[in-house]
C-alpha cells in the first residue's frame, strides 16, 4: 500500500472519528455524510496544498474514490 494511501486513510479516520476505513464501503454506510466529507476534503487540501474543483467532489463515495481523486491532484 502506498504512503499516500496510508496518510489519506489516517486523515479520513481522524476527521470521521472512525477506527477503520475500508476501501470500498460506501461512506453512507460508515456514517460519513456530506458535511464530514467536506471536512475530509478541506483537511487533505490543507495538508497537501492542493485544491479540488467542486464538480469533482461528487465522485467521493468511498475511501478508494478519495484516494484516486487526491492521487491525481497531488501528482499533478
N, C-alpha and C positions, 0 to 999 in steps of 0.2 A: 504494500500500500504506500502511496506517495506521502511525502511530508506535508504537502499542501492539503491533501485529503484529511490527514490526521488533524491538522490545525483547524481546518474548516469544521470538522466534526466537533472539535472541542468548543469552538465558538457557538455552534448551534446548540450543543448540550448546555453550555453555560447560560445563554440567553433564554432558552426554553425551560431551564431548570429540570432537565431530564438526564438520567444516568446513561441511557443507551439510545443511540440514534441509528437505526437500521438504514441501509442504503435505499431500499425500495418501498418501505412502508409509507403510505400517504401521510403527509403532515396532519391532515384532519383526524386520522386515527390516533395520532400521538398527542392530540390536544393542542397542536400548533395552529393558531388561527392567523388571519391576515395581519393583525397588529403585531403579533410575535414575529411573523415572517419579515415584516418591515424592520423590526428591531434587529433581526439577524442580518439583514442586508446592510443596514446602517453601520453595524459593528464591523462587518467584513470590509465594507468600503473604507471605513476609518482606518482599520489596521493595515490594509493593503494599498491605501491611497489610490483607489480606483473608483470609477463611477459607472453604474449600470443604468442604461436608459429605462425609463418607466415601462415602456412597452414590452421589455424583456422579462419583467418581474412576474408576469402571468405564467411563465414557464416553471416557476418554483412550486413543484407538487410534492417533492420528497427530497431527501438528502442528496441522492445522486444527481438530481437536476440542479441543486445548489452548487455542487462540485463542478459539474460540466459548465454551467454558466460562468462561475468565477474563474475557472481554469482558463477559459477563453480570454477573459478580460485581463487577468493578471499576466498571462503570457504575452499579451499584445503590447 
